[in-house]
Amino acid sequence: MASRTLEIEKMSVEQLKALKEQADLEVNLLQDSLNNIRTATTRLEIASNALQDLSLRPQGKKMLVPLTASLYVPGTLDDADKVLVDVGTGYFVEKTMTEGKDYCERKISLLKSNYEQLLDVATKKKSIADETGVILQAKLRQLAPAQ
């Protein structure tokens, strides 16, 4: 960390501005990725809960089936042990209820792991951006009286 600070302090004002802009851009992109992971995790948790709820319903149960987030059609539960799992890019795979729940739990675990790793990277980038900003402000204050 101290060697990084020394390297940053040796940079010119223009180099510091470029570094700060780059670091801020990377922090914003990482923050967007973190938000996307959080959203995907929430959706998978909702799906996992829906599978749990579905497994408790009896065969022949009348229910509303979601076609989109706001469009439901009436339907009848035929076989609660078989579910279609969205594996991405429009592909669905038929799985048993247990396999569907397991799939959701594995994906949730993977996303949470990725989230933690990305959070570490984002924290380090934010630290670099903040450190660069402080050094840039100090250099600009030093140059201001000289002009």
C-alpha positions in Angstrom: 0.0 0.0 0.0 2.8 2.4 0.9 4.7 1.7 -2.3 1.5 2.3 -4.3 1.0 5.7 -2.5 4.6 6.6 -3.4 4.0 5.7 -7.0 0.8 7.7 -7.2 2.5 10.7 -5.5 5.1 10.8 -8.3 2.5 11.1 -11.0 1.7 14.4 -12.7 -1.6 16.1 -12.3 -2.7 14.9 -15.8 -1.8 11.3 -15.0 -3.6 11.5 -11.6 -6.7 12.8 -13.3 -6.6 10.0 -15.8 -6.0 7.4 -13.1 -8.9 8.8 -11.0 -11.3 8.7 -14.0 -10.3 5.2 -14.8 -10.6 4.0 -11.2 -14.0 5.7 -10.9 -15.2 4.1 -14.1 -14.1 0.7 -12.9 -15.8 1.2 -9.5 -19.0 2.1 -11.3 -18.8 -1.0 -13.5 -18.1 -3.2 -10.5 -21.0 -1.7 -8.7 -23.3 -2.4 -11.6 -22.1 -6.0 -11.6 -22.7 -6.3 -7.9 -26.2 -5.0 -8.4 -26.8 -7.6 -11.2 -25.5 -10.4 -9.0 -27.7 -9.3 -6.1 -30.8 -9.2 -8.4 -30.0 -12.6 -9.9 -29.6 -14.1 -6.4 -32.9 -12.6 -5.3 -34.6 -14.1 -8.3 -33.1 -17.5 -7.6 -34.2 -17.4 -4.0 -37.7 -16.5 -5.0 -37.7 -19.4 -7.5 -36.4 -21.8 -4.8 -39.1 -20.7 -2.4 -41.7 -21.1 -5.2 -40.4 -24.7 -5.8 -40.8 -25.4 -2.0 -44.3 -24.0 -2.1 -45.2 -26.0 -5.2 -44.0 -29.2 -3.7 -46.5 -28.9 -0.9 -49.5 -28.5 -3.2 -51.6 -31.6 -4.1 -52.0 -32.9 -7.7 -55.0 -31.4 -9.4 -54.8 -28.1 -7.5 -56.2 -25.2 -9.4 -53.8 -22.2 -9.5 -52.7 -19.2 -11.5 -49.6 -19.8 -13.7 -47.3 -16.8 -14.4 -46.6 -16.2 -18.1 -44.9 -12.9 -17.4 -44.3 -10.8 -14.3 -47.8 -9.3 -14.7 -49.8 -11.9 -16.7 -51.2 -15.0 -15.1 -53.5 -17.7 -16.6 -55.6 -20.3 -14.8 -54.1 -23.8 -14.7 -54.2 -27.1 -12.9 -51.1 -28.7 -11.2 -50.5 -32.0 -13.1 -47.3 -33.4 -11.6 -45.5 -31.4 -8.9 -42.4 -33.7 -9.1 -41.4 -32.5 -12.5 -40.4 -28.9 -13.1 -38.9 -26.9 -16.0 -35.7 -25.1 -15.0 -34.5 -22.1 -17.0 -30.7 -22.7 -17.6 -30.2 -19.5 -19.5 -30.6 -18.0 -23.0 -34.1 -19.4 -23.4 -33.2 -23.1 -22.7 -35.3 -25.0 -20.3 -34.5 -28.5 -18.8 -37.0 -30.8 -17.2 -35.8 -31.8 -13.7 -37.3 -33.5 -10.7 -38.4 -31.2 -7.9 -35.3 -32.2 -5.8 -33.0 -31.5 -8.8 -34.6 -28.1 -9.4 -34.2 -27.1 -5.8 -30.6 -28.3 -5.8 -29.9 -26.4 -9.0 -31.2 -23.2 -7.4 -29.2 -23.7 -4.3 -26.0 -24.3 -6.3 -26.5 -21.2 -8.4 -27.3 -19.1 -5.3 -24.1 -20.4 -3.6 -22.0 -19.6 -6.7 -23.5 -16.1 -7.1 -22.9 -15.3 -3.4 -19.3 -16.5 -3.8 -18.8 -14.3 -6.9 -20.4 -11.4 -5.0 -17.9 -11.6 -2.2 -15.0 -11.8 -4.6 -16.3 -8.9 -6.6 -16.9 -6.9 -3.5 -13.3 -7.3 -2.4 -12.1 -6.1 -5.9 -14.6 -3.1 -5.8 -13.4 -2.1 -2.3 -9.8 -2.1 -3.4 -10.6 -0.1 -6.5 -12.6 2.4 -4.5 -9.6 2.7 -2.1 -7.3 3.5 -5.1 -9.8 6.0 -6.5 -10.2 7.7 -3.1 -6.4 7.8 -2.5 -5.8 9.2 -6.0 -8.4 11.9 -5.4 -6.8 13.0 -2.2 -3.4 13.2 -3.8 -4.8 15.0 -6.8 -6.5 17.6 -4.6 -3.3 18.1 -2.6 -1.3 18.7 -5.8 -4.0 21.0 -7.2 -3.8 23.1 -4.0 -0.1 23.3 -4.2 -0.3 24.5 -7.8 -3.1 27.1 -7.1 -0.9 29.6 -5.2 1.8 29.4 -7.8 -0.5 30.6 -10.6 
